[in-house]
């Protein structure tokens, strides 16, 4: 299992930091993904791979079939 910080692309998310999600696939920074945010499904952008968190991370539900976006952090 891999873990990623994902920037949430949704106007109803008011947090200032990325959230951690899990995936069985390796992903590149800039990959566009679909994630669960409360009871909704929203888009996000993978920032980076991170260590396994101390909490149970939700799974990334889908990966866009497109090349990763350029992410400069």
C-alpha positions as MATLAB code, in Angstrom:
seq = 'XXXXXXXXXXXXXXXXXXXXXXXXXXXXXXXXXXXXXXXXXXXXXXXXXXXXXXXXXXXXXXXXXXXXXXXXX';
ca = [
       0.000    0.000    0.000;
       1.184    3.501   -0.859;
       0.189    6.757    0.842;
      -0.049   10.183   -0.755;
      -0.705   13.777    0.209;
      -3.495   15.007   -2.048;
      -4.552   18.609   -2.633;
      -8.336   18.741   -2.554;
      -9.904   20.481   -5.552;
     -13.244   21.452   -4.068;
     -14.627   24.818   -2.976;
     -16.419   23.267    0.008;
     -13.103   22.119    1.518;
     -11.839   24.939    3.717;
      -8.702   23.262    5.044;
      -5.311   24.744    4.241;
      -3.336   21.532    3.983;
      -3.300   18.421    1.828;
      -5.039   15.259    3.029;
      -3.552   11.767    3.117;
      -5.066    8.982    1.014;
      -3.972    5.441    0.167;
      -3.568    3.619   -3.127;
      -2.508    0.161   -4.202;
      -0.831    1.757   -7.242;
       2.276    3.899   -7.385;
       1.391    7.427   -8.449;
       3.454   10.327   -9.693;
       3.189   13.823   -8.231;
       0.669   15.765  -10.278;
      -1.590   12.777  -10.904;
      -5.258   13.770  -10.941;
      -7.325   11.477   -8.731;
     -10.874   11.079   -7.441;
     -11.164   10.977   -3.656;
     -13.910   10.745   -1.055;
     -14.460   13.914    0.963;
     -17.133   13.303    3.562;
     -20.114   11.994    1.591;
     -18.992   13.363   -1.776;
     -16.549   12.355   -4.472;
     -14.174   15.161   -5.555;
     -11.035   15.630   -7.624;
      -7.595   16.074   -6.161;
      -3.969   16.321   -7.223;
      -1.252   14.102   -5.768;
       1.513   16.167   -4.162;
       3.897   13.499   -2.915;
       4.231   10.032   -1.454;
       4.344    9.953    2.360;
       4.959    7.414    5.107;
       2.070    5.318    6.377;
       0.025    7.530    8.716;
      -0.975    6.600   12.251;
      -4.639    6.792   11.222;
      -6.718    4.842    8.720;
      -6.451    6.633    5.356;
      -9.284    6.529    2.835;
      -8.504    5.018   -0.560;
      -8.096    6.941   -3.776;
     -11.109    5.782   -5.781;
      -9.919    6.554   -9.332;
      -6.915    7.834  -11.257;
      -7.383   10.058  -14.312;
      -6.083    8.436  -17.539;
      -3.942   11.468  -18.342;
      -0.315   12.428  -17.785;
       0.448   14.042  -14.407;
       0.251   17.818  -14.110;
       3.444   19.701  -13.344;
       3.540   20.254   -9.576;
       6.086   22.641   -8.137;
       6.142   22.510   -4.331;
];
